[in-house]
């Protein structure tokens, strides 16, 4: 796994997206996206709702360290299709 880059040490080198969000706003991004609040002062409590989305062809990949969410005792092996009984089906592809 690559280390997190020091974006403050290299201004202008990275494409950084910033948004001023209001209560009720939504931001959607890939879980591999480095994200945070920057140096803005957090003046009140905030809440977040996090979901994980996968395709019907997603496979389990054994990796070191804890996953998010932490899956334990799942019975899957590296390369197995993800368990359909663990994820809600939102739509099915028509072939």
Secondary structure, 3 states (H helix, E strand, C coil): CCCCCCHHHCCCCCCCCCCCCCCCCCCCCCCCCCCCCCCCCCCCCCCCCCCCCCCCCCECCCCCCCCCCCCCCCCCCCCCECCHHHCCCCCCCCC
